């Protein structure tokens, strides 16, 4: 029975290694959260700059943009350091192939940031193109967080990562809504397509925040509910949403609304960031707690007196219903290791069940990714083109992105194969 | 841009490490396939021995049983060697925690094999209890194979493992059917519950073999179809199936049918094993091929002349539709690395999409496992008890196991929480 115990110990050691990896990933996620927040602010200020916000508050926001770019650069430097501080030895990271590819993508986007800013400085780029460039960088960063959430082997930590990823994704939709509002008021005229996009951003945001609410620990959720409670900021945002989204297409929009919209929305974004920071702290603590627990369990396992015993029989003689009847087996039976093995398989199965339930919450994004991957493979499209095709189809048919993605997967056999 | 390339290289290295792990797992799976086959035969011969087969062929099959036990022991020794030859260093195996727990379970069951045989020798065990004990050991071995199939990171190899796992699972249902037939004819009387179980084994077997047919490469599938084509063996099995499954409960069954049933079915099992061996060879070859490919891709990546270049911009400036417009960016652009990053993300997404599609085929078993895990956690049951509860409910309600499992998961909120 020593042999079974050897593998129980090895299993626990692997579990600890996986938790330690998760702890490293969580530290990275925390830093990415800060970076995304800084980029979202820079994107907003760049939009204000490009739209010139009807001439209002230009200087103030121009200075703010300069300061924001400096802040972004400082955090970008820290993010780069985190990346390059990673031990990229094969085997050190469970999902290395996917994680590192995502990071390669981010680094490439990051290298292009100075060129993007130069073109914004020169007003050589439409606000839409500038916004899209920032969106692409943030999407790359969120994809890194998603990899972490999708590969976490512990249900409790996975719950927290699902809550955090959805909050971050919801916040990004909020950031895009801020930009869209600036664009709408900045343009000074109501536009049907922009209104539709605006409503889509509100709906996507709310769906993410619902998933967050389902998986969040109590404290961040309570704070979020408090932040959502009616106050002056919420009132301004809701009023301007109504104005912007209901004005008949072609009608003028008051350019003076751009700055109050931007400022109120920025307060909201900052409040969201405080909650994200809380989630990140909770994540770190939970990793540390689980590692301590797993180490204690390993020590208990290694201290088992039965490790030295050499039993000659075990408890697998079973009746017709598959139940172990170890009691029949006599005195040479090594009960404790049998129980350890049973406990372990029970624990793993229960953990796996919980983990799959939690991960199911990531299913919507995965379905969209699968549909995208399918289109890319079958129709030789790039990632951007595949996403655009899905989104365009959803808009044309007035259906949700997820529904179109599901339809694509269901119709997979009808799509022509590659080549 | 060197930085992005660094992570592309790291991603490829991780991919190679994962494929090498898969190659080791595949070698293990091949050995387990042989071991399961030997155990299935020993189970069948033990049943014949315990039922005494109406006095027919007892000596011949008794000798065969002794020889089979010796063969089992030899393969068991090789399996143990494979297990103990594994480098259990944390991080060396991607899903170590689960894989090693499964192995601990198998080793514990293996240690109990001598005691099981001693009780069979002494006819101190009902044929049902002996069968159940063998079923439990085989289930433990199949769970190791399932872990491998579920964690394979390459869609092509995953397909093959899904085909192989389902073939092995189907063959195990076939082995159980062989035992059930021996029991039915050996008992000499028709029994309603046994008939129901028999039909259930035929149906489960066919479902597994359908999944195999869907995922198998052409050659093993062609051989399997050939083996299924009407011949003398198939004719005997089908005729005895009909006799055994349609006899009115309480009516006598001809004990003389036990040996023809066993012998014909054993020919079928041996034919299945030949196909399994072919699948195992194909698996090894595909692993080797993919490793060679991945190494070549890594070399090509490392030989990229652009690795030395230090570009100042990249292709992430995008228009409103998220499409990269790198052409605008001027001469300092390092096209090749941008393309490499894009190719990699396209490849990963397509691979992931295919992988999820393939893994969906494992969903049925996973759903049952999830339901089992849920029952274990919420009602403080052991794995065997939870499985029994699901199976009993399915039988009582005349529904499939998978449907009951889905209902359990859907009703999760109604089950009392643990504690």
Interface residues (C-beta under 8 A of the other chain):
Chain A: X1 X3 X4 X5 X6 X7 X8 X10 X11 X12 X13 X14 X15 X16 X17 X18 X80 X83 X84 X88 X90 X91 X92 X93 X94 X96 X97 X98 X99 X100 X101 X102 X103 X104 X105 X107 X108 X109 X111 X112 X114 X115 X116 X119 X125 X126 X128 X129 X131 X132 X133 X135 X136 X137 X153 X311 X312 X313 X314 X315 X316 X317 X318 X319 X320 X321 X322 X323 X324 X329 X337 X338 X341 X342 X344 X345 X346 X348 X349 X350 X351 X352 X353 X354 X356 X357 X366 X369 X370 X371 X372 X373 X374 X376 X377 X382 X383 X384 X385 X387 X388 X409 X412
Chain B: X1 X3 X4 X5 X6 X7 X8 X10 X11 X12 X13 X14 X15 X16 X17 X18 X80 X83 X84 X88 X90 X91 X92 X93 X94 X96 X97 X98 X99 X100 X101 X102 X103 X104 X105 X107 X108 X109 X111 X112 X114 X115 X116 X119 X125 X126 X128 X129 X131 X132 X133 X135 X136 X137 X153 X311 X312 X313 X314 X315 X316 X317 X318 X319 X320 X321 X322 X323 X324 X329 X337 X338 X341 X342 X344 X345 X346 X348 X349 X350 X351 X352 X353 X354 X356 X357 X366 X369 X370 X371 X372 X373 X374 X376 X377 X382 X383 X384 X385 X387 X388 X409 X412
